[in-house]
Amino acid sequence: MTHSTYIIGEIGQNHNGSVDIAKLLVDLVSRPVKEELFNIDLMPMNAIKLTKRDLTEELSASQMAQPYNSPHSFGKTYGEHRACLELSDEEHFEVYKHAKAKGLEFVETLCAPGTLSLLKLFTPDQLKVASRDLTNLPLLEVMAETKIPIILSTGMGGKQELDTAIEIITRHHSQISILHCTSEYPTSPKNINLKSITWLQNNYPQFTIGFSDHTVGILAPAAAVALGARIIEKHITIDRRMKGTDQAGSLGPDGVNRMVRDIRIMEIGLGEENILVPEEVKSARVKLERSIATKRAIKKGETIKLEDIHLLSPGDGFKWGEKDKVVGKKTIYDIPQNEIIYNNTIQK
């Protein structure tokens, strides 16, 4: 990972079972981003994420057979619906290659040991453990055995569950990232609790800490970056009006652009822990700050008294803290009223 925030565009099931839609989402994520006012080219998202399920290890038989009459349904039963939204290993590989061609990294959420079959075709840059699988210890074990870096989401677990997951993974490697997450879709403001990010940083300093966001809008990701999040994950779609349960709560093209813009500007704006006066401010400082000036017209050879001076702009003369360099000095030239007293107008 670079020093900038690692931003993941989560496709999830928003491809609606279509490789072509998944590729369009890859294209969306890879678009250039610009800050228009200052004409700054900004780094786009870093990665996209797909989810792979094995339906034989997903739901109980009764849940799979349950009728699914939602407007967002892609099948008569929930099992048929889920099957329609799955891409095959080969289709995941096709999207992977498209992402790589666009310069993006590829993150894969694996939901069952059986889904590791796609690793025969390609190796994702990182594997993601969904919030619900933080306690799926057999899955964590086989994922860790691959030695591929792992991202954990905390959305449905506390410290005990997280520590157990970390203990299992670190038997094999320590390339772990932890994302603060609230598994409420969308997340209510009262449940965002961004301070969990700093808690994770303090308690797991050896790992990269980030934020998997399910809030409405783009405020929370930028705020998370301000708190030190190094990874941001956000659901994306090509059209929030599309059929699908996650579409309305995802970011469309304009939202993606604005979120990435705000995160990248936040990175620039954070700066360093110091009080700085940028070069761009120095010219304004000269123009707007105040310098010692005459309250009255002072003739050549007169001695300047304290009651003869006050402060006016611009700020390229003596400051009030330097008044002892002015008071008591004789003038070399006539100085009109309300003019700055410069070093070359008084005797040394």
N, C-alpha and C positions, 0 to 999 in steps of 0.2 A: 504494500500500500504506500502511496505517496503521503506527504505531509498534509495534503488537502483532505477535506472530508470525502470519504468513499461513499458515493451515492448510488444506491441500487434501485432501479425501476422494477418493481415487482409486478410481473404479468399475472401470476397466479392462474386463475381460470378465465381471465378476461380475453383470452384468445378464442373462447367459445368453441373449442375443438378444432380450430382452423390454423394450420401452419401459416397460411398467408396473412391472417390477422396478427399472429405472433411476430411475423417478420415486419409488419407495419409498425408494431410496437417497438421493435428493435430500432427501426428507422427513426421513430419519434425520440427515443432515448439518445440517439447519437447526434441529433441536430445541434448545430452550433448555437451558443447562447451569447447574447451581447447585452451590455449595459449601455443604453442608448445615449444618455445625457453626457457621459464622459467618454463614450465611444471605446469601451473596454471589451475585448474579446474574452469570454470566460470559458473555463473548462466545462464541458457537458457532463452528464452522468457518467459514472465509471463502469457500471455493470447492469445487466438485466438478470432477472431470476424467474425460473420456471419451477413448477411443482410436479413431482411424479408420484402417483399413487399406484398401489397394487390392490385392485378391488377385491381380491380374494383375502386380503388382510386388512380391509378397511372398516366394514360395518357388519353387524349381525345380520343373519339371513332375513329376519323379520323387518329390519330397517331397510335392507336392500329391496325387499318386496313391497314396501309401503307405497301406496299411491302418492304421486307428487303432482298436485294440481296447481302449483304456483304459476303466475304469469311468466316466471323466469325458468320454467321447467323445459328441459330438452328431452324428456322421456316420460312415459306414463307412470313409471315407478321411480323411486329415488335411485335405485340401482341403475336403471336405464339412463337416467339423467346424468349420473356420475360417469358412466361409461362413455357417453357422448362428449363429455368435456375432457377426456383423457387423450393425450397425444402418445403415440407409440415411442419406443426407444429410438427408432430410426428418425421419427419426426423431431424428437428432442435434439438429435444430432444435427439435423438440418437447420434448426433454429440456432444451435450452438455455432455452426460454421458461419451463418449469416452474421451473428453477433461479432465473431472474431474478425470477419471481413470489414466490419464497421469500426474496429478498434476497441471493442468493448470486452470486458471480462464477463464470465458466465458463472452464475451461482445457481445451484440446483438444490431445491428442497426435496429430500427423500423421506417418504412417509412409511416405509416398511422395508425389511431386509430384502424382499424380492425385487425392489426397485433398483438395487445395486447392479442389476443386469445391464443397465445402460452404460455402466463404466467399462464394459467391453468395447464400446464404440468410441468413447471419448472420456477425457478427464476434466471435470469442471474445475474452475479456479478455486472455488470454495463450495462446501456443502453447508446447507442450512438445516437446522433442527427446528421444526415448527413448535410453537409454544405448547401445544397439546402433547407433544412427544418428549418433553423435558424429562418425564418419568418413564419413557419407553426405553428401559435399560438395554434390552437385547438389540434394539435398533442403534442406540448410541455405541454399543460395543462394536458392531460390524462397521459402522461408519468410521469410527476411530481407527480401526484396523487398516483402513485405506491410506492413512497418513495424510489425507487431503485436509487442509485447514477447515475448521468447523466454526460456524456462527450459531450461537445459542440465543433463543428468545425467552424472556422471563415471564411472559404474559400470563401463564396459568400456574406459576410456581413461586415459592419463596426461597429463602436462603438455603434451607435444608435440601430442597430438591435440586437447586443449582449446584450446591457443593457436591452432591452425589454424582450429578452429571459430569462435573469437572473431574472428579476423582476417576471416573471410568475412562474418560477421554485421555487424561494425562498418563494413563498406563502406556499409551501408545505414542502420544505427541503432545506438545503444549501450544500448538498454533490455534488458539481459541479466541474468538471475539464474543462479547456478551452484549445483547441489545435489550435495553429497557423496553418493555412492551406492555400495553394494556389490552387484553383480549376482549374488548367491547367494540362493536362495529355499528356505527361510529362511536368513538370514545367521547364520553361526556367531559366537559372541561374540568369538573371536580375530580375526575379519575385519571387525568393525564399524569400528574405527579412527576414532573420533570426533574425534581430534586433526587429522584432515584438514580439519575445519571451520576451525580456527584457522589452518592452513596456507593455506587458500584465502583467508581474510580478509586475511592478511598479503601474499599474492602478487597478489590481485585486489581491492584495496580500493575500486575504482571500481564494483564490482558487488555486488548483493545475494547473500549466501551463505546456503544452507540445507541441508536434509538430506532425502533420499528414503529412507525406512526400509523395510527388508525383514526386520527382526528379529521374533522372537516377543515379544509383549507390548508394554508401553507405557513401559518404562524408558528406552530409547534416545532417543525423541523429546524427553522432558523434559530428559534430560541434554544433548542437542544444543542446546536452548534456553538452558540454563545456560552453554554454551560460546559463545553468541552467534548461533546459527542464527536467521535471520529468516523462513525458510520451512520448513514441515514437510509432507511428503507421505506419506500412509499409505493402504494398500489397505483398503477397507471392504466389508462385506457385510451383508445382512439376516439371514443364518443361516449360520454356519460349517459346518454339516452339509450344505449344498446341494451338488448336483452341480457340478463345476467345479474345475479344477486350482488356482485361486487362493483358493478359498473358505476352506479350513482355515487358511491362513496370513494371513488378513485379520482385521480387527477387526469383531466383531459389534456390535450396538447398545450393550450395556453397556460393551464395550471402547472404543467411540468416545466415549461419555460420560466414561469415566474418563481417557482420554488427553487430551481437550480440557480437562477439569477440571484435570489435573495441569500441563499446559502453561500455562494461564492463571494458575494459582496460582504457578507458577515465575516467570512474568513479574512478578507482583506482588511476590514474595519477593525478586527480585534487587535491587530498591531502587537505591541509589546508592553510589558509592565514597566512603564516609565512615563514621565511627562515630557512630551515631545513638541517642538515647534517646527513643523514641516517647512520646507523651502517655500511652498505655496502660501503659507501663512505669513512669512516674513515680509512680503510686499504689503500685505494688508496691515501688518503691524506698523510699518513705517507710515502708511497712509492714515491710520485711525488712532494710533496711540498718541499720547500728549507729551509735549516738550515744554521746557521753561520759555516763557514769552514775556514781552513787555506789557505792563498795564498802562503805561504812558509813553509818550515819545521821550527818548533819552538822547541827549546831545553827546557829541564826541567829547571824551575826556571826563564825563561824569562818572561818579562812583555809583554802582548799582546797589540799591537797598532791598531788603526783603519785601517791603511794601510796594516795590516797583515791579514785582513779577507775579505771574500766575501761569496756568497750564493751558496750552492750546495744541491742536493738531496742526501739522503732522508730527510723527514721533521720531524724527531724525536728529533731534537736538539733545540737550541735557535733560535727564529725568529729575524729578523732584528730590530723589535721594542724592543727587549730585549738586544740589543748590549751593553748597559751599564752594564749588568751582566757579560760581557766578556772582553770588553776593559778596560785595566788597571789592570787586574788580572794576577797573575803569574801562570805558568803551573806547574802541579805536575809531569807530565810525558813528555817525548818527544812526539811531535805530528807531524807526517809526513805532507808533502805538500798535499793540496786538500783532507783533511780529516775533518769530522765533529768534532767540539769542543763540548764535552759533559760536563755536570755538574760535573762529577767525575774526570775530567782532569784538573780542575783549582781550585785555592784556593778560599775559601769562603770569 
